[in-house]
Amino acid sequence: MLTKRIIPCLDVKEGRTVKGVNFVELRDAGDPVELGKIYADEGADELVFLDITATVEKRKTLVDLVTKVAKTVNIPFTVGGGISSVEDIKALLNAGADKISINSAAVRNPEIVDQMAREFGSQCIVVAIDTKNLDGLDFVHTHGGRKATLLQTQKWANEVTDRGAGEILLTSMDHDGVKNGFANEITGELSSMLSIPVIASGGAGTMQHFKEVFTAGKADAALAASIFHFKEIAIPDLKQYLAEQGINVRR
């Protein structure tokens, strides 16, 4: 059985790690370079680095900051934000990223997923899906959650899988930052439906929430930010709890 992964997320704005609630009301959470090293040392399985305003501000991810983070960690490192071309990916991989996460660019031009998968391999390409439930249906949002689309989340996840994505990073905007638990229903739906791993994001508040997303949500990995940044849950304690609950984690 594959081990379940614990992934801290560094949401970065203007060179600092930030965290909000439902994608707004951001507050400072520290230096991403320092946090990345702490999480790697504590036993995180991977890191995700998202330059959360890169697409909105029409600029590129901060390559020099990616370089600094990559030098401090010895675990897989995914980078996203403002990525829209093969050249962007080459720059970030050269800066030390192991995987690339794309969202808005894929919605704008779905064929870019095919192109990136061919050029770099599916294992390198994570498609991030920011989803929000509207009148009982789940819809994809872009530009850091600021723009709604008419794409239904399940259909879009199927399409990008067919196009060559290696993983889905599913963030529930309804659950983000509120710490009431992950969106287990849609996470479980995608996990059962897709042939690629699903990373659950949005809503972690307790250790039990991780257990639930790995069981009811059938997620392959769980991503969280504020509970780690503000030292509400320590990664070693979380992994010990999960192991005691029968969840297969790397320790």
C-alpha positions in Angstrom: 0.0 0.0 0.0 1.3 3.5 -0.9 2.1 5.7 2.1 -0.1 8.7 2.6 1.8 12.0 2.3 1.7 15.1 4.6 2.4 18.3 2.6 2.8 21.7 4.2 1.9 24.6 1.8 3.8 27.8 1.6 1.4 30.4 0.1 3.7 33.3 -0.8 2.9 36.9 -1.4 5.7 39.5 -1.9 8.3 37.1 -0.6 6.5 36.2 2.6 4.4 33.2 3.6 0.8 34.2 4.2 -2.4 32.5 5.2 -6.1 33.5 5.0 -9.6 32.2 5.3 -11.6 31.3 2.2 -8.7 32.8 0.1 -9.0 36.3 1.7 -8.0 38.1 4.9 -4.3 37.2 4.5 -1.9 37.4 7.5 1.8 37.0 7.7 3.1 33.5 8.6 6.8 33.9 8.2 9.8 33.4 5.9 9.2 30.7 3.4 12.9 29.7 3.3 13.0 29.2 7.1 9.6 27.4 7.1 10.6 25.1 4.3 13.7 23.9 6.2 11.7 23.4 9.4 9.1 21.3 7.7 11.7 19.2 5.8 13.5 18.6 9.1 10.3 17.7 10.9 9.5 14.9 8.4 7.2 16.5 5.8 6.9 14.3 2.8 6.8 17.1 0.3 6.5 20.9 0.1 4.2 23.0 -2.1 5.1 26.6 -2.8 2.4 28.8 -4.3 3.0 32.4 -5.4 -0.7 33.2 -4.8 -0.9 36.6 -6.6 1.4 35.9 -9.5 -1.5 35.3 -12.0 -3.6 38.2 -10.7 -0.6 40.6 -10.9 0.5 39.2 -14.3 4.0 38.4 -13.2 6.2 35.3 -12.9 6.8 33.3 -9.8 9.8 34.5 -7.8 12.5 32.3 -9.3 15.2 33.5 -6.9 13.0 32.7 -3.9 12.4 29.2 -5.3 16.1 28.7 -5.6 16.6 29.7 -1.9 13.9 27.3 -0.7 15.1 24.4 -2.8 18.6 24.7 -1.4 17.3 24.3 2.1 15.1 21.2 1.6 15.8 17.6 0.7 12.2 16.5 -0.1 10.1 16.9 -3.3 9.2 20.5 -3.9 6.2 21.7 -6.0 6.0 25.3 -7.3 3.0 27.1 -8.7 1.8 30.6 -9.5 1.9 32.5 -12.8 3.2 29.6 -14.8 2.0 29.7 -18.4 4.7 28.3 -20.7 7.4 25.7 -21.2 10.0 28.4 -20.6 8.5 29.1 -17.1 8.7 25.4 -16.2 12.3 25.1 -17.4 13.3 28.1 -15.3 11.6 26.7 -12.2 13.0 23.2 -12.6 16.4 24.7 -13.1 15.9 26.7 -9.9 15.3 23.5 -8.0 11.6 22.6 -8.2 10.7 18.9 -8.6 7.1 19.5 -9.8 5.1 22.3 -11.3 1.6 23.2 -10.4 -0.7 25.0 -12.9 -4.2 26.2 -12.6 -5.3 29.3 -14.5 -3.0 28.6 -17.4 -4.6 25.1 -17.9 -8.1 26.5 -17.8 -7.2 29.2 -20.3 -5.4 26.8 -22.6 -6.0 23.1 -21.8 -3.6 21.9 -24.5 -0.8 23.3 -22.4 -1.2 20.3 -20.1 -0.6 17.9 -23.0 2.4 20.0 -24.0 4.0 20.1 -20.6 3.4 16.4 -19.9 5.1 15.5 -23.2 8.0 17.9 -22.6 8.7 17.1 -18.9 6.7 13.9 -18.1 3.4 13.6 -16.2 5.2 13.0 -12.9 6.3 16.7 -13.1 2.9 18.2 -13.8 0.4 18.9 -11.0 -2.9 20.5 -12.0 -4.3 22.6 -9.1 -8.1 22.9 -9.0 -9.7 25.5 -6.8 -13.3 24.4 -6.4 -16.4 26.0 -4.9 -19.8 24.5 -4.5 -22.6 26.7 -6.0 -26.2 25.5 -5.7 -25.1 21.9 -5.3 -22.6 21.8 -8.1 -18.8 22.1 -7.9 -17.2 24.7 -10.2 -13.5 25.5 -10.9 -12.2 28.9 -10.0 -9.0 30.6 -11.3 -6.7 33.6 -10.5 -6.3 32.6 -6.9 -9.9 31.8 -6.5 -11.0 35.2 -7.7 -12.6 34.2 -11.0 -15.4 31.7 -11.3 -15.6 29.5 -14.5 -18.3 27.4 -16.0 -16.2 24.3 -15.7 -17.5 21.6 -13.4 -14.8 20.3 -11.2 -15.4 16.6 -11.8 -15.4 17.0 -15.6 -12.3 19.2 -15.6 -10.4 16.8 -13.3 -11.2 14.0 -15.8 -10.0 16.1 -18.8 -6.7 17.1 -17.3 -6.0 13.5 -16.3 -6.6 12.4 -19.9 -4.3 15.2 -21.0 -1.4 13.9 -19.0 -1.5 15.5 -15.5 0.4 13.5 -12.9 -1.5 14.7 -9.9 -4.5 16.8 -8.9 -4.2 19.3 -6.1 -7.8 19.9 -5.0 -8.5 22.9 -2.9 -12.0 23.5 -1.5 -12.5 27.2 -1.3 -15.5 26.6 1.0 -13.3 24.8 3.5 -10.1 26.8 3.1 -8.7 28.2 6.4 -11.9 27.5 8.4 -10.4 24.4 10.1 -13.7 22.4 10.1 -12.3 19.5 8.0 -11.5 18.7 4.4 -14.1 18.5 1.7 -14.2 14.7 1.9 -17.2 14.2 -0.3 -15.7 15.7 -3.5 -12.2 14.5 -2.6 -13.5 10.9 -2.3 -15.4 11.3 -5.6 -12.3 12.4 -7.5 -10.1 9.9 -5.8 -12.4 7.0 -6.8 -12.9 8.4 -10.3 -9.3 9.3 -11.3 -6.3 7.1 -12.1 -3.8 9.7 -10.7 -3.2 10.8 -7.1 -5.4 13.4 -5.5 -3.9 15.9 -2.9 -6.6 17.3 -0.6 -6.3 20.9 0.5 -8.5 23.2 2.5 -10.0 22.8 6.0 -7.4 21.0 8.1 -7.9 21.9 11.8 -7.3 18.7 13.8 -5.4 15.4 13.4 -8.7 13.6 13.0 -9.4 15.7 9.9 -6.4 14.1 8.3 -7.5 10.6 9.2 -11.0 11.4 7.7 -9.6 12.7 4.4 -7.4 9.6 4.1 -10.3 7.3 4.8 -13.6 8.9 3.8 -11.9 11.2 1.3 -9.6 8.5 0.0 -6.9 11.1 -0.6 -3.4 10.1 -1.5 -2.0 13.2 0.3 -3.2 16.0 2.5 -2.0 19.5 2.3 -2.3 22.2 5.1 -0.8 25.5 5.9 -1.9 27.5 8.9 -2.0 24.6 11.4 1.7 24.0 10.6 2.7 27.7 10.2 1.2 28.7 13.6 2.4 25.5 15.4 -1.1 24.2 16.1 -0.1 20.7 15.0 3.5 19.4 14.7 4.2 17.1 11.8 5.9 14.3 13.9 2.9 14.3 16.2 0.5 14.1 13.3 2.3 11.2 11.7 2.4 9.3 15.0 -1.3 9.8 15.5 -2.1 8.6 11.9 0.1 5.6 12.3 -1.7 4.7 15.6 -5.0 5.1 13.6 -3.9 2.5 11.0 -3.0 5.0 8.3 0.1 4.1 6.4 2.5 7.1 6.7 6.3 7.5 6.2 8.0 8.1 9.5 
